[in-house]
Amino acid sequence: MKLKTVVFKGNKDELFAVAGKIREDVFLTEQGFSTEYDDIDKIAYHFVAYDSDMPIATARLYGDENPYHIGRVAVIREYRSKGIGAYVMKEAEKFAKEQGISSLVLSAQVRASAFYRKCGYNEYGDEYMDEFCPHIDMLKKL
């Protein structure tokens, strides 16, 4: 694999359509969520990971003070279980550190919380429902 990551801000960049396609495929088509886009997309930094020229994963980062939020982490089906999710998380965390951000929070699907624990995040608070899916908040100090 030849991995690279592109970072851009907001949802006006033509690359947002690339990130959006990955998110729609994963969250809407595969997982059955009914909503994917929100006003946060306008202000967030978006990350798109590529294998050569093929977009394979995405995430977004946003906030106005520590901790910042990371979310909408999605990897296309063919690239799962190959370390790509961890790769895009590390890329977002590296970018966050460069911006002076010292901690990140995320809202994890409970079924994905083990992945985020491996990335160094710790659960806090109670589980809650987002649409039909149980979630838990998680935190990492950078």
C-alpha positions as CSV (number, residue, x, y, z in Angstrom):
1,M,0.0,0.0,0.0
2,K,1.1,3.5,-0.7
3,L,-0.8,5.7,1.9
4,K,-1.2,9.4,1.9
5,T,-3.6,11.8,3.7
6,V,-5.2,15.0,2.5
7,V,-6.5,17.5,5.0
8,F,-9.0,20.3,4.2
9,K,-11.4,22.6,6.1
10,G,-15.1,22.9,5.6
11,N,-17.5,21.3,3.2
12,K,-17.0,23.6,0.2
13,D,-13.8,21.9,-1.0
14,E,-14.3,19.5,-3.9
15,L,-12.7,16.8,-1.7
16,F,-15.6,17.0,0.7
17,A,-17.6,14.9,-1.9
18,V,-14.9,12.2,-1.7
19,A,-15.1,12.1,2.1
20,G,-18.9,12.2,1.9
21,K,-19.0,9.2,-0.4
22,I,-17.0,7.1,2.1
23,R,-19.2,8.3,4.9
24,E,-22.4,7.6,3.0
25,D,-21.3,4.1,2.0
26,V,-20.3,3.2,5.6
27,F,-22.8,4.9,7.8
28,L,-25.9,5.2,5.6
29,T,-25.7,2.2,3.2
30,E,-23.9,-0.4,5.4
31,Q,-25.0,0.6,8.9
32,G,-28.4,2.0,8.2
33,F,-28.1,5.4,9.8
34,S,-30.6,8.0,8.4
35,T,-28.5,11.2,8.8
36,E,-24.9,11.8,7.9
37,Y,-24.3,15.5,7.4
38,D,-24.6,18.4,9.8
39,D,-23.5,22.0,10.4
40,I,-20.2,20.7,11.9
41,D,-19.1,19.8,8.4
42,K,-18.8,23.5,7.6
43,I,-16.2,24.2,10.3
44,A,-14.4,20.8,10.6
45,Y,-11.1,19.7,9.3
46,H,-11.6,16.7,7.1
47,F,-9.1,13.9,6.5
48,V,-9.2,11.6,3.5
49,A,-6.7,8.7,3.4
50,Y,-5.7,7.3,0.0
51,D,-4.0,4.2,-1.2
52,S,-2.2,5.6,-4.2
53,D,-5.1,7.5,-5.9
54,M,-8.0,5.5,-4.3
55,P,-9.8,7.2,-1.4
56,I,-10.1,4.5,1.4
57,A,-10.9,6.3,4.7
58,T,-12.0,9.5,6.3
59,A,-12.4,11.3,9.6
60,R,-13.2,14.8,10.8
61,L,-11.8,17.0,13.6
62,Y,-13.5,20.1,15.1
63,G,-13.7,22.3,18.1
64,D,-12.9,25.7,19.5
65,E,-11.0,24.7,22.6
66,N,-9.5,21.6,24.2
67,P,-10.7,18.9,24.0
68,Y,-11.4,18.8,20.2
69,H,-13.8,16.2,18.8
70,I,-12.8,13.6,16.3
71,G,-15.5,11.7,14.5
72,R,-17.0,10.3,11.3
73,V,-14.2,7.8,11.1
74,A,-14.9,5.5,8.3
75,V,-12.9,3.0,6.2
76,I,-14.2,1.4,3.0
77,R,-15.0,-2.3,3.4
78,E,-12.2,-3.6,1.3
79,Y,-9.6,-1.9,3.5
80,R,-10.9,-2.9,6.9
81,S,-8.7,-5.0,9.3
82,K,-5.6,-3.6,7.5
83,G,-4.6,-0.9,10.0
84,I,-6.2,1.9,8.0
85,G,-8.5,3.1,10.8
86,A,-5.5,3.4,13.1
87,Y,-3.6,5.2,10.3
88,V,-6.3,7.8,9.8
89,M,-6.6,8.3,13.6
90,K,-2.9,8.8,13.9
91,E,-2.9,11.3,11.0
92,A,-5.7,13.3,12.7
93,E,-4.0,13.2,16.1
94,K,-0.7,14.4,14.5
95,F,-2.5,17.3,12.9
96,A,-4.3,18.1,16.2
97,K,-0.9,18.2,18.1
98,E,0.5,20.5,15.4
99,Q,-2.5,22.9,16.1
100,G,-1.7,22.9,19.8
101,I,-4.6,20.6,20.8
102,S,-3.8,18.5,23.9
103,S,-6.8,16.1,24.0
104,L,-9.5,14.6,21.8
105,V,-12.9,13.2,22.5
106,L,-15.1,11.0,20.4
107,S,-18.5,9.4,20.4
108,A,-17.8,5.8,19.7
109,Q,-20.3,3.2,18.6
110,V,-20.0,0.7,21.5
111,R,-19.2,-2.1,19.0
112,A,-16.2,0.0,17.9
113,S,-15.0,1.0,21.3
114,A,-12.3,-1.8,21.5
115,F,-10.7,-0.3,18.3
116,Y,-10.6,3.2,20.0
117,R,-9.2,1.7,23.2
118,K,-6.3,0.2,21.0
119,C,-5.8,3.8,19.7
120,G,-5.4,5.0,23.3
121,Y,-8.9,6.3,24.1
122,N,-10.7,5.7,27.4
123,E,-14.4,5.5,28.0
124,Y,-16.2,7.9,30.3
125,G,-19.8,8.5,31.2
126,D,-22.8,6.3,30.4
127,E,-23.8,4.6,27.2
128,Y,-26.4,6.5,25.2
129,M,-28.3,5.9,21.9
130,D,-27.6,7.7,18.7
131,E,-30.4,6.8,16.4
132,F,-30.7,3.0,17.0
133,C,-27.0,2.4,18.0
134,P,-25.5,2.5,21.5
135,H,-22.6,4.9,21.8
136,I,-20.0,5.8,24.5
137,D,-17.9,8.9,24.9
138,M,-14.1,8.4,24.9
139,L,-11.1,10.6,25.6
140,K,-7.4,10.7,24.8
141,K,-4.7,13.0,26.0
142,L,-2.2,13.7,23.3
